[in-house]
Amino acid sequence: MGVLGDAWSWLTTGANWEGDSGVWHRLGEHIYVSGVSLALACAIALPLALYLGHIGKGGALAINISNVGRAIPVFAVLALFMVSPLRNAGSVPTVIALVLFAVPPLLTNAYVGMREVDSAVVEAARGMGMSGRQLFARVELPLAYPLIMTGLRSASVQVVATATIAAMVGQGGLGRIITAGFNTYNTPQVVAGALLVALLALLVEGVLVALDRVIDPAPSVATGPSGPAGPSGPAGPSRSSGDRTPSRTTA
């Protein structure tokens, strides 16, 4: 029948989906931990990146500091938490480790997206009398949106996939199905658990792509106090690495 056939048989057995060790319970744990981690990472990274990108200062330092989260393996962070007072704090160690892992792509993409907005568009918006807040909301944020969404999709898929490691230190999630299969030498269960994680990651990616298409804030003609910017509207994001004027008018 083959390993995949045995894994399918395991997945289609109703008993494997029930109880505290069943698929539904583990799936709920996985989604909860991943969702909380991603929400916290967004709350930390996006406001900081957007602000630094808007003022044009401190972004490189913030990105370098956040990249420490990439340099330290998630499993190592979890292992350290397991010998700390937080070991009895439920899913807190997993959430902290995943937040450290998710912040770098969110911060980097949002900051780069803001800094790649064409300087000519920014100056034109200022010339129309836009305040710093209007410039951010009507020009910079819409043009930076594609890169922001790319960072969100990347971080989401990475968090969903990496949350599986939490099972190796006794935390919950779909990884527990895999570790239980290893402990009992049940290869079909291991493969089934891996397939569930992969399918969940693909589902998250698909949902975010669909959401992106629904929102799709295509850059429109920027309007200021006196009317539209011009017959053709603002240009798209610049791909050059040139710096804009560092000083900005703040609201």
N, C-alpha and C positions, 0 to 999 in steps of 0.2 A: 504493500500500500504506500510505502514511502513516508518520510518524516512529515512532509506537508500534509499528506492525507491523514496521518495520525493527529497532527495538530488541529486540522479541521474537525476531526472527530471529537477532540477534546473541547473545542470551542462550541460545538453543537450539542454538548451534553449539558442538560439543564442544571444538574447538581453543581456543576463548576461555576455557575453564575450566582448561586445563593449563599447566604450566610456571611459572617464577618470576614471570611477568607475568600469569598466569591468574587467574580469579576466585577459585578455592579458596585460592591463596596470598595474594592480597590480602585476602580475607575473614578468613583466619587472622591476618594482621597487624593488621587493624582490630579484631578481637575481643580480641586480646592487649593492644594499647595501651589500648583502652577499658576493659577489665577491670582492668588494673593501675592505671590512673589513678583509676578509681572506688573500688577497694579502698583505695588510699592516702588518697583524699579522705575516705572513711568513717572510716578509722583516725585521721585528724586531727580531723575536724569533730565526729563524734558523741560521743566521750568528753568533749571540751571543752564542747560544748553541753549535754549531759546534766548534767555536773557544775555548770556555771554556772547552769543552770535549777534544779537542786536547792538550791543555796545562795542563789540569788536575787541574786547580785552579779556585776557585770562583763560581763553578757550584751550590753548595748547597745554597749559598747566593742568587744567581740570581733566582733560583727556588722558594725559600721562598718569595722573593719580588714579583715575578710574580703571586704567588698564592693568593695575595691580590685581584686580579681580580676575583678569584673564590669565595672569602669570601663575596664580595659585590654583591648583586643581580643586574642583568642588569636593572630591572625596577627601582630600586632605583637610579642608575646612570642616567638613562633617565629622571627621575623626577627632579633630581638636575639640569640637563642641561636645563630643561624647564623653570626654574626660573632664568637662567643665561643669559648673552648676547648672548649665542649661540642658544637660542631658535628660532631665526629667520634665522639660518644658514642652512636651508634645512635638508639634511640627515646627517650632520656632527655629531650631538649628537648620533644618532644611530650607526654610524660607530665607533666612539670612544668607546662607550659602548661594542660593539661586539669585537673590537680589544682587549680590556682588558679581555674579556671572552675567546678569542681564543688563546692568547699567552701562558697561562700555559700548556695546553696539548702539544703544539708544542715544547715549550722550554724543558719541562721535558723529552719527548720521545727522542728528538734529543740528548740531553745531556747524558741520560742513554745509548742510543745506542752507542755513542762514547766511553763511559767509559767501556762498556761491551765487547769491542773488546779484544780478548785473548792477554794477555801481551806477551806470547811467540811469537805470530805472529808479534807483534810490534818490539820486539827485533830482530827477524830474519830479518825483513825488514831493520832495522837499520844496522845490520851486513852486509847486502848486499850493503851498501853505499847509501841508499835512503836518500834524504834530507827531511826536515820536510814537505815541500810542496808535495813531491812525496809520502811520507808516508800517508799524509792526503788523497790525491786524489786516490791512488791506493789500499790502504789497509783499512784505517779507514772508509772512507765514504761508500764504497760498503758494508762493513760488518754492518755498522750502518743503512743502508738504510731500512731494514724491519721495525725497530722501528720508524724511521722518517716517513715512509709512514703510519704507524698505527696512529701516532699522527696527521698527516694531515687529514686522514679520520675522526677521532674522532672530530677534530676541525671543519671540514667542515659541518658535520651533525649537530653538536651543534649550529653552527652559523645560518644555514638555519632554524632550528627549533626555535631558540631563537629570530630571527629577527621578528617573528610574534608579540612579545610583544610590538614592537615599535608603533603599531597601537593604543595602549592604551593611548599614550601621543600625538596622532595626527599625527604620522609619517605614511609613506606609506607602501606598501607591501601587501602580502596576508592576513595579520592580519586585514586589513581594511574591508575585506569581512566578517570576523567573527564578528568584532565589529558592523558593519552595521546590521548584522543579529540579534545580541543581542538587538540593539536599536529599531528594528522594530518587535521584538518577532518572527522572522522568523527562526525557528529551522532548516529547511532544508538548508537554506543558511549558518548557522553556521556550520553544519555538512559538507557541501560541501567545505567550506573554510578550515576546519581542514583536510579533505581528500586531498585537493590540497597541503597543507603544507607537509603532510606525504609523498605523492607521490613524491614531489620535493626532499625531504630529501633522500628517497630511490633511486631516480634517480642519485643524486649526489654521493651517496655511490657506486652505480653500476658503474658509469663512472670511479670513482677513482680505484675501484677494477680492471676494465678492463685495465685501464692505467698502473696499477701496473704489470699486467701480460704481457703487451706489453714491458714495460721497463725491468722488471725482471733481474736486474743486479746480477745474481748469482755469488758469489765469485769465481774468477778464480785464476789461479796460478799467484802470484805476481811476476813481473819481475823487476829487478833492472838493474843497469849499467852492471852487469856481467852475467845476465841471470835469469832463473827461480829460485824460492826459493828452490825447491826440487821436488822430484818425486810426492809427494802428494799435494803440494801447501799449502797455509795457512789454518789453521783450522777455523771453523765457530766461531760465537760470543760466548764468555764464559758466562755461566749463573751464575757464582760465583760473589760475591760482593767484591772480593779482589781488592785492589788498585794497579795500575801500578806505575812504577817509575815516580815520579812527574816531574822530569826534562825532557825536550824534546828538540831536536835539531830543531831550527826554520830555515825556508828558509832565 
